[in-house]
Amino acid sequence: MVTAPFTVVRSRAVPLLIPNVDTDVIIRVERMMSSDPDHLAKWAFESIRYDSSGAPREDFVLNDPEYVGSEILLAGDNFGCGSSREPAVWAVMGLGFRCVIAPSFGDIFAANCLTNGVLPVSLPADAAEQLAAGARRFEEITVDLPSQEIRLESRCWTFDIGRVHKLMLVDALDEMALAIRHLKTVERWEIRDHNERPWAWTQGRQAGMDLGEHSP
């Protein structure tokens, strides 16, 4: 579910530096009745965003009108840990976030971000704290994916991202769209390899036939 190309995002950031926020906190399992991010946004962070009566907590940062429209979420260490739950990313998307910055992420959550057009950026804890201090002053943060930089006033931090994931985000591609784009390249490689190593293709085909003959 890639929404739009990601190049440069300049926005206020929401400082939510709570460690170990797991996917059940991001979206409870009983709320996963839709794949529509806008629908899931209502229930995002429900257990810490609303009080026992269901009213928005005034002291919770996501309920602060000053942060409405923010596209960057500053999160705590180990954000998105817990069970594999793609709707957790959809819920984050539904809140309008294009980028999540944290000292570390749950591995599956980070992978789900990348395949859904959300950029997860890992920065050292002290950098996250400096960004959060700027966010609390309502200063804008720039996330520059082509340059792989995070900027706040005169300060700048670089981040790592794999070449393929960067391409997917910049060009708004999921894995299938990326594979289709490079289908001709794969076909050319197959033709060249078939000509250079015909024995490999013959043996591979024969192995598949032998396996089929012995299948129940």
C-alpha positions as CSV (number, residue, x, y, z in Angstrom):
1,M,0.0,0.0,0.0
2,V,2.4,2.7,-1.3
3,T,0.6,6.1,-1.3
4,A,3.0,8.5,-2.9
5,P,6.7,9.1,-3.8
6,F,8.9,10.0,-0.8
7,T,11.6,12.5,-1.6
8,V,11.8,15.4,0.9
9,V,9.4,15.9,3.8
10,R,9.5,19.1,5.8
11,S,7.2,19.2,8.8
12,R,6.7,19.6,12.5
13,A,7.3,16.3,14.3
14,V,5.3,14.6,17.0
15,P,7.6,13.7,20.0
16,L,6.4,10.4,21.3
17,L,9.6,9.0,22.9
18,I,8.0,6.1,24.8
19,P,10.2,3.0,24.7
20,N,8.9,-0.4,23.7
21,V,5.6,0.7,22.1
22,D,4.5,-2.6,20.6
23,T,2.1,-3.2,17.7
24,D,-0.7,-4.0,20.1
25,V,-0.4,-0.5,21.5
26,I,-0.3,1.0,18.0
27,I,-3.5,-0.9,16.9
28,R,-5.4,-3.5,19.0
29,V,-6.2,-6.7,17.2
30,E,-10.0,-6.3,17.5
31,R,-9.7,-2.9,15.7
32,M,-8.1,-4.5,12.6
33,M,-11.4,-4.7,10.7
34,S,-10.2,-2.7,7.7
35,S,-7.1,-2.1,5.5
36,D,-8.1,1.6,5.2
37,P,-5.5,3.8,7.0
38,D,-8.1,6.5,7.5
39,H,-10.4,4.1,9.3
40,L,-7.6,2.7,11.5
41,A,-6.3,6.1,12.4
42,K,-9.2,6.6,14.9
43,W,-8.0,3.6,16.9
44,A,-4.2,4.3,16.6
45,F,-2.5,4.3,20.1
46,E,-6.0,3.8,21.6
47,S,-4.8,2.6,25.0
48,I,-2.6,5.6,25.7
49,R,-4.5,8.2,23.6
50,Y,-7.9,8.0,25.3
51,D,-9.0,7.7,28.9
52,S,-11.2,5.0,30.4
53,S,-14.3,6.8,29.2
54,G,-13.0,7.0,25.6
55,A,-12.4,10.7,25.7
56,P,-9.1,12.1,24.2
57,R,-6.5,12.6,26.9
58,E,-5.4,16.3,27.0
59,D,-1.9,15.4,28.1
60,F,-1.3,13.0,25.2
61,V,0.8,14.6,22.4
62,L,-1.2,13.2,19.5
63,N,-4.2,15.1,20.9
64,D,-2.4,18.4,20.8
65,P,-3.8,20.6,18.0
66,E,-0.4,22.2,17.5
67,Y,0.8,18.9,15.9
68,V,-2.1,18.5,13.5
69,G,-0.8,17.8,10.0
70,S,2.6,16.6,11.2
71,E,4.2,14.0,8.9
72,I,7.0,12.9,11.1
73,L,6.7,10.8,14.3
74,L,9.6,10.7,16.8
75,A,9.4,7.5,18.6
76,G,11.2,5.7,21.5
77,D,13.6,2.8,21.4
78,N,12.3,-0.5,20.0
79,F,9.2,1.1,18.4
80,G,6.8,-1.4,16.7
81,C,8.1,-4.4,18.6
82,G,5.8,-7.4,19.3
83,S,3.7,-9.4,16.9
84,S,3.8,-9.0,13.1
85,R,0.9,-6.7,12.3
86,E,0.9,-4.7,9.1
87,P,-2.2,-2.7,10.2
88,A,0.1,-1.1,12.8
89,V,1.8,0.6,9.9
90,W,-1.5,1.4,8.2
91,A,-2.7,3.1,11.4
92,V,0.5,5.2,11.6
93,M,-0.1,6.1,7.9
94,G,-3.7,7.0,8.7
95,L,-2.5,9.6,11.2
96,G,-0.6,11.3,8.4
97,F,2.9,10.1,9.2
98,R,5.3,9.6,6.2
99,C,8.4,9.0,8.4
100,V,9.1,7.5,11.8
101,I,12.4,8.3,13.5
102,A,13.5,6.2,16.5
103,P,16.7,4.7,18.0
104,S,15.5,1.3,17.0
105,F,12.5,-0.6,15.6
106,G,10.9,-4.0,15.7
107,D,12.3,-5.7,12.6
108,I,9.0,-6.7,11.1
109,F,7.5,-3.3,11.7
110,A,10.4,-1.6,9.9
111,A,10.0,-4.0,7.0
112,N,6.3,-3.3,6.8
113,C,7.0,0.4,6.8
114,L,9.3,0.2,3.8
115,T,6.8,-1.8,1.8
116,N,4.0,0.6,2.6
117,G,5.8,3.9,1.7
118,V,6.7,4.9,5.3
119,L,10.3,5.7,5.9
120,P,11.7,4.3,9.2
121,V,14.9,6.1,10.3
122,S,17.2,4.8,13.0
123,L,19.2,7.5,14.8
124,P,21.2,7.4,18.0
125,A,19.2,8.2,21.2
126,D,20.9,11.5,21.7
127,A,19.9,12.6,18.1
128,A,16.3,11.6,18.7
129,E,16.3,13.7,21.9
130,Q,17.7,16.7,20.1
131,L,15.0,16.3,17.4
132,A,12.4,15.9,20.1
133,A,13.5,19.1,21.8
134,G,13.1,21.0,18.5
135,A,9.7,19.3,18.0
136,R,8.5,20.6,21.4
137,R,9.4,24.1,20.2
138,F,7.4,23.4,17.1
139,E,10.4,23.7,14.8
140,E,10.2,22.0,11.5
141,I,12.4,19.0,10.7
142,T,13.5,18.1,7.2
143,V,13.7,14.5,6.1
144,D,15.7,14.3,2.9
145,L,15.7,10.8,1.5
146,P,17.7,11.3,-1.7
147,S,20.5,12.8,0.5
148,Q,19.8,10.5,3.4
149,E,19.8,13.4,5.9
150,I,17.7,14.6,8.8
151,R,18.0,18.4,9.3
152,L,17.0,20.6,12.2
153,E,18.1,24.2,11.8
154,S,21.9,24.0,11.5
155,R,22.2,20.4,12.7
156,C,22.3,17.4,10.4
157,W,22.2,13.7,10.8
158,T,22.8,11.0,8.1
159,F,21.0,7.7,8.1
160,D,21.4,4.4,6.3
161,I,18.9,2.7,4.0
162,G,19.3,-0.1,1.4
163,R,19.5,0.9,-2.2
164,V,16.4,-1.1,-3.2
165,H,14.3,0.2,-0.4
166,K,15.3,3.7,-1.2
167,L,14.3,3.2,-4.8
168,M,11.0,1.8,-3.7
169,L,10.2,4.8,-1.6
170,V,11.4,7.5,-4.0
171,D,9.5,6.0,-6.9
172,A,6.5,4.8,-4.8
173,L,6.9,1.1,-5.7
174,D,6.0,-2.1,-3.8
175,E,7.9,-5.3,-4.4
176,M,5.6,-6.4,-7.3
177,A,5.8,-3.1,-9.1
178,L,9.6,-3.1,-8.7
179,A,9.9,-6.7,-10.1
180,I,7.7,-5.8,-13.1
181,R,9.8,-2.7,-13.7
182,H,12.9,-4.9,-14.0
183,L,11.3,-7.8,-15.7
184,K,13.1,-7.1,-19.0
185,T,16.4,-7.0,-17.2
186,V,15.7,-10.4,-15.6
187,E,14.7,-11.8,-19.0
188,R,17.9,-10.5,-20.6
189,W,20.0,-12.1,-17.8
190,E,18.2,-15.4,-18.3
191,I,18.9,-15.4,-22.0
192,R,22.5,-14.6,-21.5
193,D,22.9,-17.1,-18.7
194,H,21.2,-19.8,-20.8
195,N,23.7,-19.2,-23.6
196,E,26.7,-19.1,-21.3
197,R,25.6,-22.1,-19.0
198,P,23.2,-24.2,-21.0
199,W,24.1,-27.2,-18.8
200,A,22.7,-25.5,-15.7
201,W,19.3,-24.9,-17.3
202,T,19.2,-28.5,-18.6
203,Q,20.1,-30.0,-15.2
204,G,17.6,-27.7,-13.4
205,R,14.8,-28.7,-15.7
206,Q,15.6,-32.3,-15.4
207,A,15.7,-32.0,-11.6
208,G,12.3,-30.5,-11.6
209,M,11.0,-33.3,-13.9
210,D,12.5,-36.0,-11.6
211,L,10.9,-34.4,-8.6
212,G,7.5,-34.3,-10.3
213,E,7.8,-38.0,-11.2
214,H,8.3,-39.0,-7.6
215,S,5.7,-36.7,-6.1
216,P,2.7,-38.5,-4.5
